[in-house]
Amino acid sequence: MRKLKSNIGWLIDKSEYTREDLRQRYNKTANTISNWCTGKSYPSVLELYDLAELLNCKVDDLYERKVEKTD
């Protein structure tokens, strides 16, 4: 099974922005931003592109594809 691992939290931490900055920019709750960082939920496509530009990375850098072994 393939899953996405979010790199958003790490990218925010190494940027000049805070999670609060993102919360205000996207008009989201702190819980939503936290969920983006943990991969429990995802930004919209438009938000992904804006977030990548804001964090000075490619959209592909926001997530890593992981393969989980199933029993």
CHARMM-style PDB file with segment names, atoms N, HN, CA, C and O in Angstrom:
ATOM      1  N   MET     1       0.845  -1.181   0.000  1.00  0.00      PROA
ATOM      2  CA  MET     1       0.000   0.000   0.000  1.00  0.00      PROA
ATOM      3  C   MET     1       0.888   1.241   0.000  1.00  0.00      PROA
ATOM      4  O   MET     1       1.883   1.298   0.723  1.00  0.00      PROA
ATOM      5  N   ARG     2       0.533   2.216  -0.799  1.00  0.00      PROA
ATOM      6  HN  ARG     2      -0.274   2.169  -1.386  1.00  0.00      PROA
ATOM      7  CA  ARG     2       1.305   3.449  -0.879  1.00  0.00      PROA
ATOM      8  C   ARG     2       0.631   4.532  -0.043  1.00  0.00      PROA
ATOM      9  O   ARG     2      -0.591   4.677  -0.043  1.00  0.00      PROA
ATOM     10  N   LYS     3       1.456   5.278   0.661  1.00  0.00      PROA
ATOM     11  HN  LYS     3       2.449   5.160   0.661  1.00  0.00      PROA
ATOM     12  CA  LYS     3       0.980   6.393   1.461  1.00  0.00      PROA
ATOM     13  C   LYS     3       1.868   7.597   1.209  1.00  0.00      PROA
ATOM     14  O   LYS     3       2.972   7.475   0.678  1.00  0.00      PROA
ATOM     15  N   LEU     4       1.375   8.749   1.593  1.00  0.00      PROA
ATOM     16  HN  LEU     4       0.478   8.848   2.025  1.00  0.00      PROA
ATOM     17  CA  LEU     4       2.165   9.961   1.504  1.00  0.00      PROA
ATOM     18  C   LEU     4       2.629  10.368   2.890  1.00  0.00      PROA
ATOM     19  O   LEU     4       1.838  10.409   3.832  1.00  0.00      PROA
ATOM     20  N   LYS     5       3.907  10.666   3.011  1.00  0.00      PROA
ATOM     21  HN  LYS     5       4.550  10.632   2.246  1.00  0.00      PROA
ATOM     22  CA  LYS     5       4.467  11.186   4.253  1.00  0.00      PROA
ATOM     23  C   LYS     5       4.649  12.685   4.061  1.00  0.00      PROA
ATOM     24  O   LYS     5       5.325  13.125   3.131  1.00  0.00      PROA
ATOM     25  N   SER     6       4.044  13.456   4.944  1.00  0.00      PROA
ATOM     26  HN  SER     6       3.495  13.098   5.700  1.00  0.00      PROA
ATOM     27  CA  SER     6       4.112  14.906   4.822  1.00  0.00      PROA
ATOM     28  C   SER     6       5.465  15.444   5.273  1.00  0.00      PROA
ATOM     29  O   SER     6       5.978  15.058   6.324  1.00  0.00      PROA
ATOM     30  N   ASN     7       6.033  16.330   4.476  1.00  0.00      PROA
ATOM     31  HN  ASN     7       5.616  16.644   3.623  1.00  0.00      PROA
ATOM     32  CA  ASN     7       7.251  17.059   4.838  1.00  0.00      PROA
ATOM     33  C   ASN     7       6.932  18.515   5.177  1.00  0.00      PROA
ATOM     34  O   ASN     7       7.838  19.321   5.388  1.00  0.00      PROA
ATOM     35  N   ILE     8       5.652  18.843   5.227  1.00  0.00      PROA
ATOM     36  HN  ILE     8       4.916  18.188   5.056  1.00  0.00      PROA
ATOM     37  CA  ILE     8       5.249  20.230   5.424  1.00  0.00      PROA
ATOM     38  C   ILE     8       5.751  20.785   6.741  1.00  0.00      PROA
ATOM     39  O   ILE     8       6.273  21.899   6.775  1.00  0.00      PROA
ATOM     40  N   GLY     9       5.608  20.041   7.825  1.00  0.00      PROA
ATOM     41  HN  GLY     9       5.184  19.136   7.798  1.00  0.00      PROA
ATOM     42  CA  GLY     9       6.070  20.521   9.137  1.00  0.00      PROA
ATOM     43  C   GLY     9       7.558  20.814   9.133  1.00  0.00      PROA
ATOM     44  O   GLY     9       7.992  21.843   9.651  1.00  0.00      PROA
ATOM     45  N   TRP    10       8.337  19.922   8.555  1.00  0.00      PROA
ATOM     46  HN  TRP    10       7.984  19.086   8.135  1.00  0.00      PROA
ATOM     47  CA  TRP    10       9.789  20.099   8.482  1.00  0.00      PROA
ATOM     48  C   TRP    10      10.140  21.315   7.637  1.00  0.00      PROA
ATOM     49  O   TRP    10      11.028  22.091   7.991  1.00  0.00      PROA
ATOM     50  N   LEU    11       9.441  21.478   6.518  1.00  0.00      PROA
ATOM     51  HN  LEU    11       8.720  20.848   6.230  1.00  0.00      PROA
ATOM     52  CA  LEU    11       9.704  22.622   5.647  1.00  0.00      PROA
ATOM     53  C   LEU    11       9.324  23.944   6.316  1.00  0.00      PROA
ATOM     54  O   LEU    11      10.014  24.950   6.146  1.00  0.00      PROA
ATOM     55  N   ILE    12       8.240  23.941   7.067  1.00  0.00      PROA
ATOM     56  HN  ILE    12       7.679  23.124   7.205  1.00  0.00      PROA
ATOM     57  CA  ILE    12       7.855  25.143   7.817  1.00  0.00      PROA
ATOM     58  C   ILE    12       8.942  25.470   8.844  1.00  0.00      PROA
ATOM     59  O   ILE    12       9.363  26.620   8.967  1.00  0.00      PROA
ATOM     60  N   ASP    13       9.389  24.451   9.576  1.00  0.00      PROA
ATOM     61  HN  ASP    13       9.047  23.516   9.476  1.00  0.00      PROA
ATOM     62  CA  ASP    13      10.394  24.655  10.630  1.00  0.00      PROA
ATOM     63  C   ASP    13      11.685  25.251  10.090  1.00  0.00      PROA
ATOM     64  O   ASP    13      12.341  26.026  10.786  1.00  0.00      PROA
ATOM     65  N   LYS    14      12.059  24.909   8.869  1.00  0.00      PROA
ATOM     66  HN  LYS    14      11.526  24.280   8.304  1.00  0.00      PROA
ATOM     67  CA  LYS    14      13.309  25.439   8.323  1.00  0.00      PROA
ATOM     68  C   LYS    14      13.101  26.740   7.531  1.00  0.00      PROA
ATOM     69  O   LYS    14      14.052  27.310   6.996  1.00  0.00      PROA
ATOM     70  N   SER    15      11.851  27.194   7.468  1.00  0.00      PROA
ATOM     71  HN  SER    15      11.079  26.731   7.903  1.00  0.00      PROA
ATOM     72  CA  SER    15      11.552  28.440   6.749  1.00  0.00      PROA
ATOM     73  C   SER    15      11.450  29.602   7.732  1.00  0.00      PROA
ATOM     74  O   SER    15      11.595  29.431   8.942  1.00  0.00      PROA
ATOM     75  N   GLU    16      11.201  30.763   7.192  1.00  0.00      PROA
ATOM     76  HN  GLU    16      11.083  30.903   6.209  1.00  0.00      PROA
ATOM     77  CA  GLU    16      11.023  31.954   8.022  1.00  0.00      PROA
ATOM     78  C   GLU    16       9.588  32.065   8.538  1.00  0.00      PROA
ATOM     79  O   GLU    16       9.262  32.999   9.270  1.00  0.00      PROA
ATOM     80  N   TYR    17       8.734  31.120   8.160  1.00  0.00      PROA
ATOM     81  HN  TYR    17       8.999  30.361   7.565  1.00  0.00      PROA
ATOM     82  CA  TYR    17       7.318  31.167   8.518  1.00  0.00      PROA
ATOM     83  C   TYR    17       7.010  30.245   9.692  1.00  0.00      PROA
ATOM     84  O   TYR    17       7.750  29.303   9.975  1.00  0.00      PROA
ATOM     85  N   THR    18       5.909  30.536  10.364  1.00  0.00      PROA
ATOM     86  HN  THR    18       5.308  31.301  10.134  1.00  0.00      PROA
ATOM     87  CA  THR    18       5.435  29.692  11.466  1.00  0.00      PROA
ATOM     88  C   THR    18       4.119  29.050  11.043  1.00  0.00      PROA
ATOM     89  O   THR    18       3.524  29.427  10.034  1.00  0.00      PROA
ATOM     90  N   ARG    19       3.686  28.095  11.818  1.00  0.00      PROA
ATOM     91  HN  ARG    19       4.169  27.789  12.638  1.00  0.00      PROA
ATOM     92  CA  ARG    19       2.382  27.480  11.560  1.00  0.00      PROA
ATOM     93  C   ARG    19       1.273  28.509  11.705  1.00  0.00      PROA
ATOM     94  O   ARG    19       0.263  28.450  11.003  1.00  0.00      PROA
ATOM     95  N   GLU    20       1.464  29.445  12.611  1.00  0.00      PROA
ATOM     96  HN  GLU    20       2.284  29.494  13.181  1.00  0.00      PROA
ATOM     97  CA  GLU    20       0.491  30.533  12.788  1.00  0.00      PROA
ATOM     98  C   GLU    20       0.415  31.391  11.526  1.00  0.00      PROA
ATOM     99  O   GLU    20      -0.671  31.815  11.130  1.00  0.00      PROA
ATOM    100  N   ASP    21       1.553  31.648  10.898  1.00  0.00      PROA
ATOM    101  HN  ASP    21       2.435  31.303  11.220  1.00  0.00      PROA
ATOM    102  CA  ASP    21       1.553  32.398   9.639  1.00  0.00      PROA
ATOM    103  C   ASP    21       0.707  31.674   8.584  1.00  0.00      PROA
ATOM    104  O   ASP    21      -0.081  32.300   7.875  1.00  0.00      PROA
ATOM    105  N   LEU    22       0.878  30.364   8.489  1.00  0.00      PROA
ATOM    106  HN  LEU    22       1.518  29.855   9.065  1.00  0.00      PROA
ATOM    107  CA  LEU    22       0.109  29.586   7.523  1.00  0.00      PROA
ATOM    108  C   LEU    22      -1.367  29.565   7.881  1.00  0.00      PROA
ATOM    109  O   LEU    22      -2.224  29.647   7.002  1.00  0.00      PROA
ATOM    110  N   ARG    23      -1.662  29.456   9.160  1.00  0.00      PROA
ATOM    111  HN  ARG    23      -0.965  29.389   9.874  1.00  0.00      PROA
ATOM    112  CA  ARG    23      -3.048  29.459   9.614  1.00  0.00      PROA
ATOM    113  C   ARG    23      -3.750  30.731   9.148  1.00  0.00      PROA
ATOM    114  O   ARG    23      -4.875  30.682   8.651  1.00  0.00      PROA
ATOM    115  N   GLN    24      -3.088  31.853   9.311  1.00  0.00      PROA
ATOM    116  HN  GLN    24      -2.174  31.893   9.715  1.00  0.00      PROA
ATOM    117  CA  GLN    24      -3.671  33.125   8.903  1.00  0.00      PROA
ATOM    118  C   GLN    24      -3.731  33.260   7.378  1.00  0.00      PROA
ATOM    119  O   GLN    24      -4.726  33.738   6.834  1.00  0.00      PROA
ATOM    120  N   ARG    25      -2.680  32.844   6.702  1.00  0.00      PROA
ATOM    121  HN  ARG    25      -1.871  32.456   7.144  1.00  0.00      PROA
ATOM    122  CA  ARG    25      -2.631  32.980   5.234  1.00  0.00      PROA
ATOM    123  C   ARG    25      -3.751  32.201   4.560  1.00  0.00      PROA
ATOM    124  O   ARG    25      -4.373  32.689   3.617  1.00  0.00      PROA
ATOM    125  N   TYR    26      -4.006  30.985   5.047  1.00  0.00      PROA
ATOM    126  HN  TYR    26      -3.501  30.589   5.813  1.00  0.00      PROA
ATOM    127  CA  TYR    26      -4.999  30.112   4.420  1.00  0.00      PROA
ATOM    128  C   TYR    26      -6.345  30.119   5.140  1.00  0.00      PROA
ATOM    129  O   TYR    26      -7.265  29.395   4.759  1.00  0.00      PROA
ATOM    130  N   ASN    27      -6.454  30.940   6.180  1.00  0.00      PROA
ATOM    131  HN  ASN    27      -5.708  31.528   6.490  1.00  0.00      PROA
ATOM    132  CA  ASN    27      -7.691  31.046   6.950  1.00  0.00      PROA
ATOM    133  C   ASN    27      -8.162  29.666   7.434  1.00  0.00      PROA
ATOM    134  O   ASN    27      -9.317  29.281   7.249  1.00  0.00      PROA
ATOM    135  N   LYS    28      -7.234  28.945   8.056  1.00  0.00      PROA
ATOM    136  HN  LYS    28      -6.296  29.259   8.207  1.00  0.00      PROA
ATOM    137  CA  LYS    28      -7.491  27.595   8.561  1.00  0.00      PROA
ATOM    138  C   LYS    28      -7.311  27.580  10.072  1.00  0.00      PROA
ATOM    139  O   LYS    28      -6.734  28.507  10.640  1.00  0.00      PROA
ATOM    140  N   THR    29      -7.796  26.545  10.716  1.00  0.00      PROA
ATOM    141  HN  THR    29      -8.265  25.792  10.255  1.00  0.00      PROA
ATOM    142  CA  THR    29      -7.587  26.389  12.150  1.00  0.00      PROA
ATOM    143  C   THR    29      -6.185  25.835  12.400  1.00  0.00      PROA
ATOM    144  O   THR    29      -5.549  25.278  11.506  1.00  0.00      PROA
ATOM    145  N   ALA    30      -5.726  26.003  13.633  1.00  0.00      PROA
ATOM    146  HN  ALA    30      -6.243  26.456  14.359  1.00  0.00      PROA
ATOM    147  CA  ALA    30      -4.427  25.432  14.014  1.00  0.00      PROA
ATOM    148  C   ALA    30      -4.455  23.913  13.841  1.00  0.00      PROA
ATOM    149  O   ALA    30      -3.449  23.307  13.471  1.00  0.00      PROA
ATOM    150  N   ASN    31      -5.600  23.309  14.108  1.00  0.00      PROA
ATOM    151  HN  ASN    31      -6.416  23.801  14.409  1.00  0.00      PROA
ATOM    152  CA  ASN    31      -5.737  21.855  13.968  1.00  0.00      PROA
ATOM    153  C   ASN    31      -5.575  21.428  12.503  1.00  0.00      PROA
ATOM    154  O   ASN    31      -4.959  20.400  12.223  1.00  0.00      PROA
ATOM    155  N   THR    32      -6.121  22.207  11.581  1.00  0.00      PROA
ATOM    156  HN  THR    32      -6.622  23.042  11.809  1.00  0.00      PROA
ATOM    157  CA  THR    32      -5.986  21.887  10.155  1.00  0.00      PROA
ATOM    158  C   THR    32      -4.529  21.949   9.724  1.00  0.00      PROA
ATOM    159  O   THR    32      -4.053  21.055   9.024  1.00  0.00      PROA
ATOM    160  N   ILE    33      -3.821  22.987  10.130  1.00  0.00      PROA
ATOM    161  HN  ILE    33      -4.207  23.713  10.698  1.00  0.00      PROA
ATOM    162  CA  ILE    33      -2.399  23.105   9.775  1.00  0.00      PROA
ATOM    163  C   ILE    33      -1.614  21.942  10.375  1.00  0.00      PROA
ATOM    164  O   ILE    33      -0.734  21.383   9.719  1.00  0.00      PROA
ATOM    165  N   SER    34      -1.924  21.579  11.607  1.00  0.00      PROA
ATOM    166  HN  SER    34      -2.639  22.033  12.139  1.00  0.00      PROA
ATOM    167  CA  SER    34      -1.282  20.426  12.242  1.00  0.00      PROA
ATOM    168  C   SER    34      -1.559  19.154  11.443  1.00  0.00      PROA
ATOM    169  O   SER    34      -0.660  18.335  11.249  1.00  0.00      PROA
ATOM    170  N   ASN    35      -2.786  18.986  10.983  1.00  0.00      PROA
ATOM    171  HN  ASN    35      -3.516  19.651  11.140  1.00  0.00      PROA
ATOM    172  CA  ASN    35      -3.138  17.805  10.183  1.00  0.00      PROA
ATOM    173  C   ASN    35      -2.397  17.782   8.851  1.00  0.00      PROA
ATOM    174  O   ASN    35      -2.028  16.711   8.370  1.00  0.00      PROA
ATOM    175  N   TRP    36      -2.174  18.949   8.249  1.00  0.00      PROA
ATOM    176  HN  TRP    36      -2.474  19.820   8.640  1.00  0.00      PROA
ATOM    177  CA  TRP    36      -1.362  19.009   7.030  1.00  0.00      PROA
ATOM    178  C   TRP    36       0.051  18.528   7.322  1.00  0.00      PROA
ATOM    179  O   TRP    36       0.652  17.813   6.521  1.00  0.00      PROA
ATOM    180  N   CYS    37       0.578  18.929   8.484  1.00  0.00      PROA
ATOM    181  HN  CYS    37       0.089  19.510   9.135  1.00  0.00      PROA
ATOM    182  CA  CYS    37       1.960  18.590   8.847  1.00  0.00      PROA
ATOM    183  C   CYS    37       2.126  17.111   9.166  1.00  0.00      PROA
ATOM    184  O   CYS    37       3.203  16.549   8.964  1.00  0.00      PROA
ATOM    185  N   THR    38       1.073  16.479   9.660  1.00  0.00      PROA
ATOM    186  HN  THR    38       0.198  16.935   9.823  1.00  0.00      PROA
ATOM    187  CA  THR    38       1.158  15.061  10.013  1.00  0.00      PROA
ATOM    188  C   THR    38       0.625  14.139   8.918  1.00  0.00      PROA
ATOM    189  O   THR    38       0.775  12.921   9.005  1.00  0.00      PROA
ATOM    190  N   GLY    39       0.003  14.717   7.889  1.00  0.00      PROA
ATOM    191  HN  GLY    39      -0.118  15.707   7.818  1.00  0.00      PROA
ATOM    192  CA  GLY    39      -0.533  13.905   6.806  1.00  0.00      PROA
ATOM    193  C   GLY    39      -1.922  13.360   7.074  1.00  0.00      PROA
ATOM    194  O   GLY    39      -2.395  12.493   6.341  1.00  0.00      PROA
ATOM    195  N   LYS    40      -2.589  13.856   8.119  1.00  0.00      PROA
ATOM    196  HN  LYS    40      -2.205  14.561   8.715  1.00  0.00      PROA
ATOM    197  CA  LYS    40      -3.957  13.407   8.397  1.00  0.00      PROA
ATOM    198  C   LYS    40      -4.960  14.030   7.438  1.00  0.00      PROA
ATOM    199  O   LYS    40      -6.020  13.456   7.191  1.00  0.00      PROA
ATOM    200  N   SER    41      -4.637  15.187   6.902  1.00  0.00      PROA
ATOM    201  HN  SER    41      -3.775  15.653   7.102  1.00  0.00      PROA
ATOM    202  CA  SER    41      -5.444  15.822   5.858  1.00  0.00      PROA
ATOM    203  C   SER    41      -4.492  16.564   4.935  1.00  0.00      PROA
ATOM    204  O   SER    41      -3.303  16.699   5.225  1.00  0.00      PROA
ATOM    205  N   TYR    42      -5.024  17.040   3.826  1.00  0.00      PROA
ATOM    206  HN  TYR    42      -5.990  16.931   3.590  1.00  0.00      PROA
ATOM    207  CA  TYR    42      -4.180  17.618   2.796  1.00  0.00      PROA
ATOM    208  C   TYR    42      -4.713  18.973   2.339  1.00  0.00      PROA
ATOM    209  O   TYR    42      -5.924  19.191   2.318  1.00  0.00      PROA
ATOM    210  N   PRO    43      -3.813  19.880   1.975  1.00  0.00      PROA
ATOM    211  CA  PRO    43      -4.242  21.146   1.386  1.00  0.00      PROA
ATOM    212  C   PRO    43      -4.872  20.889   0.018  1.00  0.00      PROA
ATOM    213  O   PRO    43      -4.642  19.848  -0.597  1.00  0.00      PROA
ATOM    214  N   SER    44      -5.663  21.843  -0.444  1.00  0.00      PROA
ATOM    215  HN  SER    44      -5.849  22.689   0.056  1.00  0.00      PROA
ATOM    216  CA  SER    44      -6.204  21.754  -1.804  1.00  0.00      PROA
ATOM    217  C   SER    44      -5.049  21.891  -2.798  1.00  0.00      PROA
ATOM    218  O   SER    44      -3.938  22.260  -2.417  1.00  0.00      PROA
ATOM    219  N   VAL    45      -5.310  21.602  -4.038  1.00  0.00      PROA
ATOM    220  HN  VAL    45      -6.213  21.302  -4.347  1.00  0.00      PROA
ATOM    221  CA  VAL    45      -4.272  21.712  -5.065  1.00  0.00      PROA
ATOM    222  C   VAL    45      -3.760  23.147  -5.159  1.00  0.00      PROA
ATOM    223  O   VAL    45      -2.552  23.369  -5.240  1.00  0.00      PROA
ATOM    224  N   LEU    46      -4.663  24.113  -5.147  1.00  0.00      PROA
ATOM    225  HN  LEU    46      -5.644  23.932  -5.081  1.00  0.00      PROA
ATOM    226  CA  LEU    46      -4.234  25.517  -5.202  1.00  0.00      PROA
ATOM    227  C   LEU    46      -3.380  25.871  -3.984  1.00  0.00      PROA
ATOM    228  O   LEU    46      -2.375  26.571  -4.106  1.00  0.00      PROA
ATOM    229  N   GLU    47      -3.782  25.386  -2.814  1.00  0.00      PROA
ATOM    230  HN  GLU    47      -4.599  24.817  -2.714  1.00  0.00      PROA
ATOM    231  CA  GLU    47      -3.000  25.638  -1.599  1.00  0.00      PROA
ATOM    232  C   GLU    47      -1.638  24.960  -1.668  1.00  0.00      PROA
ATOM    233  O   GLU    47      -0.649  25.520  -1.195  1.00  0.00      PROA
ATOM    234  N   LEU    48      -1.570  23.769  -2.248  1.00  0.00      PROA
ATOM    235  HN  LEU    48      -2.373  23.314  -2.633  1.00  0.00      PROA
ATOM    236  CA  LEU    48      -0.290  23.070  -2.387  1.00  0.00      PROA
ATOM    237  C   LEU    48       0.702  23.889  -3.208  1.00  0.00      PROA
ATOM    238  O   LEU    48       1.864  24.033  -2.831  1.00  0.00      PROA
ATOM    239  N   TYR    49       0.237  24.414  -4.318  1.00  0.00      PROA
ATOM    240  HN  TYR    49      -0.708  24.297  -4.625  1.00  0.00      PROA
ATOM    241  CA  TYR    49       1.130  25.210  -5.168  1.00  0.00      PROA
ATOM    242  C   TYR    49       1.553  26.504  -4.480  1.00  0.00      PROA
ATOM    243  O   TYR    49       2.712  26.909  -4.572  1.00  0.00      PROA
ATOM    244  N   ASP    50       0.619  27.151  -3.794  1.00  0.00      PROA
ATOM    245  HN  ASP    50      -0.322  26.822  -3.719  1.00  0.00      PROA
ATOM    246  CA  ASP    50       0.959  28.371  -3.074  1.00  0.00      PROA
ATOM    247  C   ASP    50       1.918  28.068  -1.924  1.00  0.00      PROA
ATOM    248  O   ASP    50       2.871  28.810  -1.690  1.00  0.00      PROA
ATOM    249  N   LEU    51       1.660  26.979  -1.214  1.00  0.00      PROA
ATOM    250  HN  LEU    51       0.885  26.376  -1.404  1.00  0.00      PROA
ATOM    251  CA  LEU    51       2.515  26.575  -0.093  1.00  0.00      PROA
ATOM    252  C   LEU    51       3.929  26.255  -0.569  1.00  0.00      PROA
ATOM    253  O   LEU    51       4.903  26.637   0.080  1.00  0.00      PROA
ATOM    254  N   ALA    52       4.046  25.566  -1.685  1.00  0.00      PROA
ATOM    255  HN  ALA    52       3.255  25.256  -2.212  1.00  0.00      PROA
ATOM    256  CA  ALA    52       5.370  25.255  -2.235  1.00  0.00      PROA
ATOM    257  C   ALA    52       6.118  26.533  -2.590  1.00  0.00      PROA
ATOM    258  O   ALA    52       7.313  26.654  -2.322  1.00  0.00      PROA
ATOM    259  N   GLU    53       5.417  27.476  -3.190  1.00  0.00      PROA
ATOM    260  HN  GLU    53       4.446  27.377  -3.408  1.00  0.00      PROA
ATOM    261  CA  GLU    53       6.051  28.748  -3.533  1.00  0.00      PROA
ATOM    262  C   GLU    53       6.480  29.494  -2.265  1.00  0.00      PROA
ATOM    263  O   GLU    53       7.582  30.040  -2.201  1.00  0.00      PROA
ATOM    264  N   LEU    54       5.608  29.511  -1.268  1.00  0.00      PROA
ATOM    265  HN  LEU    54       4.713  29.068  -1.320  1.00  0.00      PROA
ATOM    266  CA  LEU    54       5.897  30.182  -0.007  1.00  0.00      PROA
ATOM    267  C   LEU    54       7.114  29.566   0.688  1.00  0.00      PROA
ATOM    268  O   LEU    54       7.961  30.281   1.223  1.00  0.00      PROA
ATOM    269  N   LEU    55       7.191  28.235   0.673  1.00  0.00      PROA
ATOM    270  HN  LEU    55       6.504  27.654   0.238  1.00  0.00      PROA
ATOM    271  CA  LEU    55       8.273  27.522   1.363  1.00  0.00      PROA
ATOM    272  C   LEU    55       9.497  27.312   0.461  1.00  0.00      PROA
ATOM    273  O   LEU    55      10.455  26.640   0.842  1.00  0.00      PROA
ATOM    274  N   ASN    56       9.445  27.898  -0.735  1.00  0.00      PROA
ATOM    275  HN  ASN    56       8.667  28.444  -1.045  1.00  0.00      PROA
ATOM    276  CA  ASN    56      10.575  27.847  -1.658  1.00  0.00      PROA
ATOM    277  C   ASN    56      10.991  26.414  -1.992  1.00  0.00      PROA
ATOM    278  O   ASN    56      12.159  26.040  -1.890  1.00  0.00      PROA
ATOM    279  N   CYS    57       9.995  25.632  -2.393  1.00  0.00      PROA
ATOM    280  HN  CYS    57       9.046  25.936  -2.476  1.00  0.00      PROA
ATOM    281  CA  CYS    57      10.270  24.247  -2.785  1.00  0.00      PROA
ATOM    282  C   CYS    57       9.321  23.872  -3.917  1.00  0.00      PROA
ATOM    283  O   CYS    57       8.488  24.675  -4.336  1.00  0.00      PROA
ATOM    284  N   LYS    58       9.457  22.653  -4.401  1.00  0.00      PROA
ATOM    285  HN  LYS    58      10.134  22.001  -4.060  1.00  0.00      PROA
ATOM    286  CA  LYS    58       8.544  22.135  -5.414  1.00  0.00      PROA
ATOM    287  C   LYS    58       7.378  21.452  -4.709  1.00  0.00      PROA
ATOM    288  O   LYS    58       7.510  21.022  -3.563  1.00  0.00      PROA
ATOM    289  N   VAL    59       6.258  21.351  -5.376  1.00  0.00      PROA
ATOM    290  HN  VAL    59       6.151  21.700  -6.307  1.00  0.00      PROA
ATOM    291  CA  VAL    59       5.108  20.643  -4.810  1.00  0.00      PROA
ATOM    292  C   VAL    59       5.514  19.219  -4.427  1.00  0.00      PROA
ATOM    293  O   VAL    59       5.080  18.703  -3.398  1.00  0.00      PROA
ATOM    294  N   ASP    60       6.339  18.594  -5.249  1.00  0.00      PROA
ATOM    295  HN  ASP    60       6.692  19.014  -6.085  1.00  0.00      PROA
ATOM    296  CA  ASP    60       6.810  17.226  -4.969  1.00  0.00      PROA
ATOM    297  C   ASP    60       7.565  17.130  -3.644  1.00  0.00      PROA
ATOM    298  O   ASP    60       7.600  16.064  -3.029  1.00  0.00      PROA
ATOM    299  N   ASP    61       8.164  18.222  -3.204  1.00  0.00      PROA
ATOM    300  HN  ASP    61       8.135  19.088  -3.703  1.00  0.00      PROA
ATOM    301  CA  ASP    61       8.929  18.205  -1.958  1.00  0.00      PROA
ATOM    302  C   ASP    61       8.043  18.203  -0.716  1.00  0.00      PROA
ATOM    303  O   ASP    61       8.514  17.893   0.379  1.00  0.00      PROA
ATOM    304  N   LEU    62       6.777  18.544  -0.874  1.00  0.00      PROA
ATOM    305  HN  LEU    62       6.394  18.796  -1.763  1.00  0.00      PROA
ATOM    306  CA  LEU    62       5.877  18.629   0.279  1.00  0.00      PROA
ATOM    307  C   LEU    62       5.533  17.257   0.847  1.00  0.00      PROA
ATOM    308  O   LEU    62       5.176  17.138   2.019  1.00  0.00      PROA
ATOM    309  N   TYR    63       5.640  16.223   0.018  1.00  0.00      PROA
ATOM    310  HN  TYR    63       5.930  16.320  -0.934  1.00  0.00      PROA
ATOM    311  CA  TYR    63       5.299  14.851   0.426  1.00  0.00      PROA
ATOM    312  C   TYR    63       6.300  13.857  -0.130  1.00  0.00      PROA
ATOM    313  O   TYR    63       6.932  14.096  -1.159  1.00  0.00      PROA
ATOM    314  N   GLU    64       6.434  12.743   0.564  1.00  0.00      PROA
ATOM    315  HN  GLU    64       5.920  12.548   1.399  1.00  0.00      PROA
ATOM    316  CA  GLU    64       7.221  11.608   0.078  1.00  0.00      PROA
ATOM    317  C   GLU    64       6.284  10.427  -0.063  1.00  0.00      PROA
ATOM    318  O   GLU    64       5.400  10.222   0.769  1.00  0.00      PROA
ATOM    319  N   ARG    65       6.475   9.662  -1.102  1.00  0.00      PROA
ATOM    320  HN  ARG    65       7.193   9.828  -1.777  1.00  0.00      PROA
ATOM    321  CA  ARG    65       5.688   8.433  -1.262  1.00  0.00      PROA
ATOM    322  C   ARG    65       6.334   7.329  -0.451  1.00  0.00      PROA
ATOM    323  O   ARG    65       7.533   7.076  -0.566  1.00  0.00      PROA
ATOM    324  N   LYS    66       5.537   6.682   0.362  1.00  0.00      PROA
ATOM    325  HN  LYS    66       4.563   6.888   0.455  1.00  0.00      PROA
ATOM    326  CA  LYS    66       6.014   5.565   1.192  1.00  0.00      PROA
ATOM    327  C   LYS    66       5.242   4.314   0.801  1.00  0.00      PROA
ATOM    328  O   LYS    66       4.053   4.381   0.491  1.00  0.00      PROA
ATOM    329  N   VAL    67       5.915   3.188   0.816  1.00  0.00      PROA
ATOM    330  HN  VAL    67       6.881   3.134   1.068  1.00  0.00      PROA
ATOM    331  CA  VAL    67       5.263   1.907   0.569  1.00  0.00      PROA
ATOM    332  C   VAL    67       5.216   1.169   1.885  1.00  0.00      PROA
ATOM    333  O   VAL    67       6.248   0.904   2.500  1.00  0.00      PROA
ATOM    334  N   GLU    68       3.992   0.832   2.321  1.00  0.00      PROA
ATOM    335  HN  GLU    68       3.153   1.047   1.821  1.00  0.00      PROA
ATOM    336  CA  GLU    68       3.815   0.066   3.552  1.00  0.00      PROA
ATOM    337  C   GLU    68       3.567  -1.392   3.196  1.00  0.00      PROA
ATOM    338  O   GLU    68       2.822  -1.707   2.268  1.00  0.00      PROA
ATOM    339  N   LYS    69       4.201  -2.259   3.944  1.00  0.00      PROA
ATOM    340  HN  LYS    69       4.807  -2.003   4.698  1.00  0.00      PROA
ATOM    341  CA  LYS    69       4.010  -3.683   3.725  1.00  0.00      PROA
ATOM    342  C   LYS    69       2.695  -4.099   4.358  1.00  0.00      PROA
ATOM    343  O   LYS    69       2.365  -3.674   5.465  1.00  0.00      PROA
ATOM    344  N   THR    70       1.953  -4.926   3.653  1.00  0.00      PROA
ATOM    345  HN  THR    70       2.221  -5.271   2.753  1.00  0.00      PROA
ATOM    346  CA  THR    70       0.712  -5.467   4.198  1.00  0.00      PROA
ATOM    347  C   THR    70       0.912  -6.935   4.512  1.00  0.00      PROA
ATOM    348  O   THR    70       1.681  -7.633   3.851  1.00  0.00      PROA
ATOM    349  N   ASP    71       0.226  -7.375   5.500  1.00  0.00      PROA
ATOM    350  HN  ASP    71      -0.399  -6.808   6.037  1.00  0.00      PROA
ATOM    351  CA  ASP    71       0.344  -8.788   5.913  1.00  0.00      PROA
ATOM    352  C   ASP    71      -0.498  -9.696   5.092  1.00  0.00      PROA
ATOM    353  OT1 ASP    71      -0.504 -10.906   5.318  1.00  0.00      PROA
TER     354      ASP     71
END
